[in-house]
Amino acid sequence: MTVKERIEALREKMREKKIDAYLVPTDDFHASEYVGEYFKCRKFITGFTGSAGRAVIMEDMAGLWTDGRYFIQAAAQLEGTGVELFKMGEPDVPTVHQFLEEKLGKGMCLGFDGRTVSAKEAAELSEILEKKGAALCVNYDLVGEVWEDRPALSCEPVMELDVKWAGESRADKCARIRKAMEEKKADAFVLTSLDDIAWLLNIRGGDVHCCPVVLSYLVMTKTKILLFANEKAFPAEVKDALAKDGVALLPYDDIYEYVKTFTTDMKVLLCKKKANSRLAGSIPEGVAVLDEENLTFLPKAIKNPIEVENERIAHIKDGVALTKFIYWLKKNVGKVPMTELSVTEKLYSLRKQQENFIGNSFDPIISYGVHAAINHYSATPETDISIEPGNFVLADTGGHYYEGTTDTTRTIVMGSVNDEQKKYFTAVLRGMLNLANAKFRYGCTGVNLDYLARGPLWELGQDFNHGTGHGVGYLLNVHEGPNSFRWRIIPGDNAVLEEGMITSDEPGYYVENEYGIRHENMIVCKKAEKTSFGQFMCFEHLTMVPFDLDGVVPQQMSVQERALLNDYHAQVYEKISPYLNEDEKAWLKEATRAI
């Protein structure tokens, strides 16, 4: 079926159920950022393949909302489908909620699959609709009813993450969370976020592409831990190990019936921002629900010393692969045929050579020339283009290792580029170095520091339309909260930077239909000195990959900025060169020369 045919089939189901507007989120049943194939209803109904976005279907319109990373991609993919693009955050563009409030009136009905919308959002929508005299219908998966060849729910094998990688045993983590429950006087903790469950139980899976998580729900009480998941995914040794630590395995869907057994004398911890509305709605009326952030959220983000040391090792391995890749690119461009897809395969082959490599941490973003202006472009056989001298290759890629997760972007000069491209290449690099060099009092958040990365571009009256940095999981999701760098203050997303938090530092600059630039390192937050003013903090580079000096204009950089780049490059050469052959080592020596 075409997109138009799919939308018409959905509208027919809506008419049957007397639903006037149907909301199709990107989410699975766990509020995950990336979702398994079974859950890609929004992609199925609109044709838009980006990782973020939501659709609203009505009788006379179909709309897709997405953020600045995907404006160009969405416009291209929606062309000819009849689906209108709503550019989130742009002037005069309503939010999904504002749009629904305007369009839905008395006697009308909004529908969605309650398992794919959070309890918090469902309550907000209910409040909006109540004022308008409209109703909610949350019991139907209408997209699923028209999706004839829908993939099955994933059931990939589960593995145990040894304590030598995790740095803390499952028993100790569970004891920590139980202690936090006691402090909150909670009788039960319902956990629905897949990465939180994987972190807590020291298990990893493969139920979401590039995210080593296990489709599951978890309930912890004072005396038991119940894991609701597909038993077929668990090898006998993993089941035995879980059982020894008091974890009982129950069928995945049984969570909805289980929470109905909660009694009115209980206090239940549940994050309504992350738990789906059908699950929250299954808890009996009268049960006290404490709606707070998951107790696992912050401990997961603060990497322990073993995790941090392992991440240093992972980034050296990744740095070796990426350095070899950049050397190969620059040596062979214009001499051997290469395309976005073929060089993507080349990089994967170099990563695979590294010990304890597991797989990509996200779909590689390797884009040349005009494609690099699309923030999150990933090549397909239909879009693949040749790489020739005369523009940038932007390579935003990462890997999962037993030692941790990496995410690195380098913009590589193919042959030569013009003065304007070099000017912005240098401005973005200055911002990245300045943020990584930040020294600040404890208590600062990413909002306090974001200006350091954007400053060189803002001085030129330019900017980039995405966040500056995100937290990264340990052999988990490549995007992880609560730490981030951004200039906008978002309520509830303004975490203090703690020692052990790993965050990306990735400013960029993009010129539509011409080129794109992004430089990204992973940095770990550390304690600096303590003075009468309090504890000071700083960052350490984890990523060890050279920046392409062919794009740098030293005259644009201050003395301090040149010193920062030179010091960083000296570290790269020291840590990476022992793993290179003689030709690669000689090239790296020149590529990391002092400027």
Salt bridges, closest charged atoms under 4 A:
GLU8 OE2 - ARG15 NH2 2.89
GLU12 OE1 - ARG15 NH1 2.77
GLU33 OE2 - HIS479 ND1 2.74
GLU37 OE2 - LYS40 NZ 2.90
GLU59 OE2 - ARG15 NH2 2.81
ASP67 OD2 - ARG69 NH2 2.86
ASP113 OD2 - ARG115 NH2 3.04
ASP113 OD1 - ARG278 NH2 3.45
GLU121 OE2 - ARG54 NH1 2.56
GLU121 OE2 - HIS97 NE2 2.74
GLU124 OE2 - LYS120 NZ 2.82
ASP141 OD2 - ARG150 NH1 2.65
GLU145 OE1 - LYS13 NZ 3.67
GLU160 OE2 - ARG170 NH2 2.74
GLU168 OE1 - ARG176 NH2 2.77
ASP187 OD1 - LYS222 NZ 3.31
ASP195 OD2 - LYS300 NZ 3.15
GLU231 OE2 - LYS239 NZ 3.00
ASP245 OD2 - ARG170 NE 3.00
GLU257 OE2 - LYS260 NZ 2.98
GLU292 OE1 - LYS184 NZ 2.69
GLU293 OE1 - LYS273 NZ 3.30
GLU293 OE2 - LYS274 NZ 2.77
GLU309 OE1 - ARG312 NH1 2.79
GLU311 OE1 - HIS315 ND1 3.52
ASP318 OD1 - ARG351 NE 2.65
GLU340 OE2 - HIS371 ND1 2.88
ASP363 OD1 - HIS209 NE2 2.61
ASP396 OD2 - ARG518 NH2 2.81
GLU403 OE2 - LYS317 NZ 2.83
ASP407 OD2 - HIS470 NE2 3.15
ASP450 OD2 - ARG454 NE 2.65
GLU459 OE1 - ARG430 NH2 3.89
ASP463 OD1 - ARG454 NH1 2.73
GLU480 OE1 - LYS300 NZ 3.61
GLU480 OE2 - LYS303 NZ 2.82
ASP493 OD2 - ARG486 NH2 3.08
GLU506 OE2 - HIS470 NE2 3.05
GLU506 OE1 - ARG518 NE 3.77
GLU520 OE2 - HIS470 NE2 3.91
GLU529 OE2 - LYS439 NZ 2.60
GLU540 OE2 - ARG312 NE 2.82
GLU540 OE1 - LYS526 NZ 3.27
ASP548 OD2 - LYS330 NZ 2.76
ASP550 OD2 - LYS330 NZ 2.97
GLU561 OE1 - ARG430 NE 2.87
GLU582 OE2 - LYS585 NZ 3.99
GLU584 OE1 - LYS324 NZ 2.90
GLU590 OE2 - ARG593 NH1 3.40
